[in-house]
Amino acid sequence: MPDRDLTGLRILVVEDNFHFRKLLVTILDHIGVKEVREADEGREGLRILGDFAADLAIIDWKMDGMDGLECVRRIRRGGNGGARRIPVLMVTGYGDDEMADRARDAGANDLLVKPISPRSLMRHLNGVLDRPGAFIETDAYVGPDRRRLAAEFDGGERRDAETGALLVREREGDGCAM
């Protein structure tokens, strides 16, 4: 089933549900990942990242203690060695566009909706590993580039170069603010 050799990959799994965490670890073992560390909440995950050079983190969204969104935000803001830029796959039982946007805004690379299968986990792992994308660091956001479209932009700059603040201007000819 694996599309690539994952034997050298180091993964952190942060999930408060024991059974689902063991399912993830079992699937990861089955697809070749041998070095997996586990945490049952966000604070423990951050602590582990301080000592474990993970290549990727799989983090549950809704957990007691520190939830997945806050855990991802703290990873992206630093304080965990070189973990700041690791790919993060967020897992949730609640999947809609708003949830995907919130996960992406926290700094997650991708969102995987439960229930999962080995095939869906592998597809998302490959997607995160194959498309790391640019890493953005501003006062308001730290994480992978959130843009999903590869469309050409034909307008002028809409953000101030120093502050990143959105500039409001009128489109030529219609008087509408952008």
Backbone torsions as a table, in degrees:
resi	resn	phi	psi	omega
1	MET	NA	-38.9	-177.4
2	PRO	-61.3	138.5	176.2
3	ASP	-80.8	-16.0	-176.1
4	ARG	-148.9	168.3	176.8
5	ASP	-81.1	116.6	-177.9
6	LEU	-108.4	10.4	-173.5
7	THR	-61.9	-30.0	-178.9
8	GLY	-90.3	-1.6	-176.7
9	LEU	-74.6	137.9	177.0
10	ARG	-111.8	121.3	-174.1
11	ILE	-125.2	137.1	171.3
12	LEU	-100.9	129.1	176.2
13	VAL	-112.6	118.9	178.5
14	VAL	-114.2	107.1	-174.2
15	GLU	-153.9	127.2	-176.7
16	ASP	-82.9	-19.0	178.0
17	ASN	-84.9	112.4	-175.6
18	PHE	-53.6	-46.8	-175.4
19	HIS	-67.2	-41.1	179.0
20	PHE	-69.6	-36.8	177.6
21	ARG	-62.1	-43.3	178.8
22	LYS	-66.8	-34.5	175.7
23	LEU	-62.5	-46.5	178.0
24	LEU	-58.8	-47.0	-178.6
25	VAL	-63.4	-39.6	178.7
26	THR	-64.8	-44.3	177.8
27	ILE	-62.6	-45.0	179.7
28	LEU	-59.9	-41.9	177.4
29	ASP	-62.7	-42.5	-179.2
30	HIS	-63.0	-34.4	-179.0
31	ILE	-90.7	5.5	171.0
32	GLY	110.3	-6.9	-179.8
33	VAL	-78.3	119.7	-175.9
34	LYS	-104.6	-22.0	-177.7
35	GLU	-109.7	99.0	-177.6
36	VAL	-127.6	132.2	171.8
37	ARG	-111.1	148.3	-175.6
38	GLU	-122.1	145.7	173.9
39	ALA	-139.6	147.6	-178.9
40	ASP	-102.6	5.5	172.2
41	GLU	-166.6	167.6	-171.8
42	GLY	-58.9	-43.2	-178.5
43	ARG	-62.1	-41.6	178.3
44	GLU	-65.9	-38.4	176.6
45	GLY	-59.6	-43.8	177.9
46	LEU	-63.2	-40.9	178.6
47	ARG	-61.8	-44.4	179.9
48	ILE	-62.7	-41.0	179.8
49	LEU	-61.3	-24.8	177.3
50	GLY	-64.8	-26.3	-177.1
51	ASP	-117.0	-9.9	-173.1
52	PHE	-117.9	119.4	-178.6
53	ALA	-81.4	74.5	-178.5
54	ALA	-70.7	144.0	174.0
55	ASP	-89.4	-18.9	-176.1
56	LEU	-163.1	149.0	175.5
57	ALA	-123.0	137.0	172.2
58	ILE	-111.1	116.9	-171.3
59	ILE	-127.0	127.4	175.9
60	ASP	-72.7	145.5	-178.7
61	TRP	-73.7	-57.9	-171.5
62	LYS	-98.5	108.4	178.5
63	MET	-137.5	154.0	170.7
64	ASP	-68.5	157.7	-176.1
65	GLY	74.5	-134.2	178.7
66	MET	-79.8	122.0	-179.6
67	ASP	-78.0	173.4	-175.8
68	GLY	-63.4	-38.3	180.0
69	LEU	-61.5	-46.2	179.9
70	GLU	-67.2	-37.9	177.8
71	CYS	-60.4	-45.9	179.7
72	VAL	-64.0	-43.9	178.3
73	ARG	-57.1	-43.6	-179.2
74	ARG	-69.1	-36.3	174.8
75	ILE	-59.7	-47.7	-176.2
76	ARG	-68.0	-28.7	-179.8
77	ARG	-83.0	-6.1	174.4
78	GLY	97.3	-168.3	-178.6
79	GLY	89.5	3.4	-180.0
80	ASN	-126.4	45.7	-179.5
81	GLY	63.8	-134.1	-177.4
82	GLY	-86.5	9.9	-175.0
83	ALA	-73.8	-11.1	-173.3
84	ARG	-52.8	-35.3	-174.9
85	ARG	-104.5	8.2	-178.4
86	ILE	-66.8	146.4	175.1
87	PRO	-64.3	139.5	179.0
88	VAL	-123.6	124.7	173.5
89	LEU	-106.1	113.3	179.3
90	MET	-91.1	139.4	-179.3
91	VAL	-116.4	137.8	179.6
92	THR	-150.6	156.9	173.7
93	GLY	-91.8	-2.5	-176.3
94	TYR	-119.9	99.9	-175.0
95	GLY	-116.7	110.6	169.9
96	ASP	-146.7	176.9	-176.2
97	ASP	-61.0	-38.0	-179.7
98	GLU	-64.6	-41.3	179.0
99	MET	-65.1	-42.1	178.6
100	ALA	-61.6	-41.6	178.1
101	ASP	-63.3	-43.0	-179.5
102	ARG	-64.7	-40.5	178.0
103	ALA	-64.2	-44.6	179.7
104	ARG	-64.2	-39.8	179.5
105	ASP	-67.0	-26.4	176.5
106	ALA	-77.2	-20.2	179.0
107	GLY	117.9	6.5	177.7
108	ALA	-72.3	146.0	177.4
109	ASN	-79.0	-33.2	-176.3
110	ASP	-157.6	163.4	-179.5
111	LEU	-125.7	126.6	177.7
112	LEU	-113.0	124.2	-176.1
113	VAL	-95.1	131.9	175.3
114	LYS	-73.5	151.2	-0.7
115	PRO	-73.9	152.2	-178.2
116	ILE	-111.0	164.6	172.7
117	SER	-129.7	163.9	174.4
118	PRO	-55.6	-39.0	-179.2
119	ARG	-65.0	-44.1	-179.1
120	SER	-68.4	-38.7	177.2
121	LEU	-62.7	-45.2	179.5
122	MET	-61.7	-42.3	179.7
123	ARG	-61.1	-43.3	-180.0
124	HIS	-71.6	-38.3	175.7
125	LEU	-60.8	-46.9	178.2
126	ASN	-60.9	-41.2	180.0
127	GLY	-61.8	-44.2	-179.8
128	VAL	-67.8	-40.1	-178.6
129	LEU	-75.3	-34.7	-178.3
130	ASP	-78.4	-26.2	-176.2
131	ARG	-126.6	69.7	-179.1
132	PRO	-66.5	-31.1	177.5
133	GLY	67.5	176.3	178.6
134	ALA	-72.1	152.2	177.1
135	PHE	-107.4	127.5	-174.8
136	ILE	-107.0	134.6	176.2
137	GLU	-131.8	110.0	174.8
138	THR	-132.2	177.2	175.7
139	ASP	-63.9	-33.2	-174.5
140	ALA	-92.4	-20.3	-174.4
141	TYR	-152.2	138.2	172.4
142	VAL	-133.3	123.8	178.5
143	GLY	158.1	-169.7	-180.0
144	PRO	-67.7	152.3	177.0
145	ASP	-55.1	124.6	-175.4
146	ARG	-84.8	-9.6	-178.5
147	ARG	-67.0	133.6	-178.6
148	ARG	-107.2	-17.0	-178.8
149	LEU	-100.0	143.3	178.0
150	ALA	-102.1	35.9	-177.3
151	ALA	-76.9	147.1	175.3
152	GLU	-74.8	141.5	177.6
153	PHE	-105.7	123.6	-176.0
154	ASP	-108.9	7.5	-179.5
155	GLY	-99.4	-177.7	177.9
156	GLY	-80.9	170.6	179.2
157	GLU	-61.9	134.3	-179.0
158	ARG	-108.4	1.0	179.5
159	ARG	-124.8	142.5	176.0
160	ASP	-66.5	132.2	-174.9
161	ALA	-63.7	-34.2	-177.5
162	GLU	-84.8	-45.4	-173.7
163	THR	-97.5	-21.2	-176.0
164	GLY	79.1	3.3	-178.7
165	ALA	-69.6	143.5	178.9
166	LEU	-69.1	129.4	177.6
167	LEU	-92.5	131.8	177.6
168	VAL	-99.0	127.8	178.5
169	ARG	-145.0	165.9	179.9
170	GLU	-95.9	141.2	173.8
171	ARG	-72.0	144.7	179.4
172	GLU	-61.1	129.3	170.1
173	GLY	90.3	-21.1	-176.5
174	ASP	-118.3	-6.8	176.4
175	GLY	70.4	8.5	179.7
176	CYS	-83.6	136.4	175.0
177	ALA	-76.8	141.8	178.3
178	MET	-101.0	NA	NA
